[in-house]
Amino acid sequence: MARHPGIFPTFFLSGFECSNFLWGEDCVRRNLVAETAHDRHAAADYQMLARLGIAVAREGIPWPLVDRAGQCDFSLIDPYIAAMNAAQVLPVWDLCHYGYPDDLDPFSDAFVARFAAYCRAAAGYVLPRVRGPHFFTPVNEITFFSYCAGEWGWAAPYRRSRAERMRLRVALCRAAIAGARAIREVDPQARLVHIDPLVRVVAPRDRPDQAEAARHETEADTFLAWDIIAGRAHPECGGAPELLDIVGANVYSFGQMEYRESGPHAPLPPGDERIAPLCDMLGTVWERYRRPMIIGETSGLGHGRADWLRDVMGESLAAVRRGMDLQGICLFPAVDMPDWHTGEWVKNGICDLAEQDGDLKRVPHQPYVDELRRWQKALNRVTELDADPFSDPVELQDVVDAAHRLDAQPDKDWH
């Protein structure tokens, strides 16, 4: 009997980049699952996670590809379901990963109704085909989605103002809330994982007049989508505390930024004295919501991946030592992905991708894998899935014990 049973079967999670937005000036429908060849390598990709002792992965259902004028055909995801089941890996289903059907206006009531119907149908399709517990992310990264598609004009609906960004965020929250309620009509026990970036914005040193704008983005804007889902803001959207089930905070090096009046903010360079400990940032989330948390995505870049994981783990254990309910860390992505703008490989995955004979070969980044193994052993986690990784709940007390044994402390130089 676990003393502190976890929500997920393993503490380490992973996932696959699955964006399917309309992108750029040419309005091209991107499909990152195809661009990374995950569609052709799903079986091997999931077996790779099983060998790494990872029993949970974020996987997308591509709404614009399965929904034709409100009629949904989910057979497209059958190969992924077969691959997951064979590898004994549970999905966290991403139901809207920046993409939506061509015939919908995201600001319309029809968008909300159609998304709810799609979520209801998706839950009904996967529940009998995948063993539980069942996890869903209705709308991925609502805050970032609203920036890139509402203010920066990178993706549909291609809006370019702060007002449109705010309007799109509320619209996406309305859809996420309706989708969450539809999922729980099908499975009242379904777990809802709401993913958004964890960021901190500071004013430029020579622009103290921008300190208030930076503070607002850090202390209010970052949390607005979660607040709406929880019913704390915009109550007309229908949010409620029980809908903010699991909070997924995405953690990247570029999440601590210097304020810019237009366009994306500038990431703080390593060693900048304005960088805050990740433990403190997670503490802000914990104090605000007191909900189970995961790091919903994290990864370093290139040769820095192992060092990044070491720093994130140190900060995460410091958070656990402070009493935060951190349920897992998602090493995302499992395989590399192309930069959305340049098409160059980012080199942020557990595996790099190497072009070979017209295919994309998976090449494990061994220092990253070795660092994962080191932490699995330190936390008494499995390093490879056994015949039934769901037979016992994960023992999170081992993680708590390790945090105290290692005397994990926050470090402002963590990244």
Secondary structure as GFF3:
##gff-version 3
##sequence-region A 1 415
A	DSSP	beta_strand	12	15	.	.	.	ID=ss1
A	DSSP	beta_strand	22	23	.	.	.	ID=ss2
A	DSSP	beta_strand	28	29	.	.	.	ID=ss3
A	DSSP	alpha_helix	32	35	.	.	.	ID=ss4
A	DSSP	alpha_helix	38	51	.	.	.	ID=ss5
A	DSSP	beta_strand	56	60	.	.	.	ID=ss6
A	DSSP	alpha_helix	63	66	.	.	.	ID=ss7
A	DSSP	beta_strand	67	68	.	.	.	ID=ss8
A	DSSP	beta_strand	71	72	.	.	.	ID=ss9
A	DSSP	three_ten_helix	74	77	.	.	.	ID=ss10
A	DSSP	alpha_helix	78	87	.	.	.	ID=ss11
A	DSSP	beta_strand	90	94	.	.	.	ID=ss12
A	DSSP	alpha_helix	109	126	.	.	.	ID=ss13
A	DSSP	beta_strand	135	137	.	.	.	ID=ss14
A	DSSP	alpha_helix	142	150	.	.	.	ID=ss15
A	DSSP	alpha_helix	162	186	.	.	.	ID=ss16
A	DSSP	beta_strand	191	197	.	.	.	ID=ss17
A	DSSP	beta_strand	200	202	.	.	.	ID=ss18
A	DSSP	three_ten_helix	208	210	.	.	.	ID=ss19
A	DSSP	alpha_helix	211	219	.	.	.	ID=ss20
A	DSSP	three_ten_helix	221	223	.	.	.	ID=ss21
A	DSSP	alpha_helix	224	229	.	.	.	ID=ss22
A	DSSP	three_ten_helix	235	237	.	.	.	ID=ss23
A	DSSP	three_ten_helix	241	243	.	.	.	ID=ss24
A	DSSP	beta_strand	246	251	.	.	.	ID=ss25
A	DSSP	three_ten_helix	253	255	.	.	.	ID=ss26
A	DSSP	beta_strand	256	258	.	.	.	ID=ss27
A	DSSP	beta_strand	266	267	.	.	.	ID=ss28
A	DSSP	alpha_helix	278	289	.	.	.	ID=ss29
A	DSSP	beta_strand	293	298	.	.	.	ID=ss30
A	DSSP	three_ten_helix	302	304	.	.	.	ID=ss31
A	DSSP	alpha_helix	305	321	.	.	.	ID=ss32
A	DSSP	beta_strand	326	331	.	.	.	ID=ss33
A	DSSP	beta_strand	351	356	.	.	.	ID=ss34
A	DSSP	beta_strand	359	364	.	.	.	ID=ss35
A	DSSP	alpha_helix	366	378	.	.	.	ID=ss36
A	DSSP	alpha_helix	397	405	.	.	.	ID=ss37
###
